[in-house]
Amino acid sequence: MGNQKQAVVALVESHREQGRSVTEVLSSVGVARSSYYRWRKGGEGEEKSRRPTCYELTGEERRMIETVKESYPEYRHRRIQGVLQQQGVYLSASAIYGHLKALGQVEPYERRAAPWKSPCYEVWRRNLLWGSDWSRLSVGGLRWYLLTVIDFFSRLLIAYEVVPTVHAGYVKAIYRSALKQQEISIHRATKPELRVDRGSPNTSGITQEFFESLGAELSFARVRRPTDNALTERFYGTVKQEEIYLVGNYPDEQSAREEIGRYIKFYNQSRPHQALYNFTPAHVHQLNNKSLLLQELNEIKRKTREQRKAYWAEQQKSRQPSIAGGTRGKGQTEIVDPRANTEAVFEQQRPDSQDENPKPKNDSLHSPILSR
């Protein structure tokens, strides 16, 4: 590109020697006059100083992003956004992504293909719809199972159990445990509906009689439709990637319960969830109102923007100190008192009594000429 600019400048100079005008030559090659004169100066010209705005990340915010990335190298920009939000600072995912990209810390990522049809369940309060399922894990080299109950509103893991096998007795026990954890009496008229697949422990007559006796509803997913119990399946995808697959094999039953219990506590109380506006399931479950949740998120956004705006205003003020009786800086206007300059002028001027016969400033006019 630089060679082309130099060629245009040389072309114009050669044609000017022949008597042609600059405009005529530039119109023939399709170059603007402003570009030509800028290229003649030997560069693109001085870049205009960019004033910081309230939407630009501060140095402290950049350091916070880098600190979270160092603590959690596997986290991408959206999960880093959730961690910072828990600290009371809201930064957009795009701003975090841009800073990480500038540091060269953006890992390649292939987006999963979206399913053609995915049922959407809108649950408006906690303890209205639960989901239950189980997944395999290795304990002492043997196959065991993790059995859980999750709340569809807050995605809170309400109850879990590590069992050597799954049958109707464990399904009944995990539901009783979930009712106890949420302090729901078995004598209450309405109880949470339980979404399960059509595995034999769920479809057995013992399980169905148990739910009928409690007055609770057992909701079955469709055959070969894991999206009917999508929130439960999504949790198992997470716990496998972040806990079960990393451990591989738990030495014994007690270790499996303690380690998985520690992860579930982290999942409920510390891990940000994108579907919950990066709040934690425990916080959403306790608040039990997503309208209030959005208000809290907007308040965090407002505080963060105000702090950033105040920071850059302070930085701008420190860079350009005010001048007494004048303006703050070049290119900026400020309302000043005109009397300050007027008084300074009169202080430097001598009184009229000291100079009764002032001489004209034009020294070429001599007195003889004036007398004529």
Order of alpha helices (4+ residues) and beta strands (2+ residues): alpha-alpha-alpha-alpha-alpha-alpha-beta-beta-beta-alpha-beta-alpha-alpha-beta-alpha-alpha-alpha-alpha-alpha-alpha
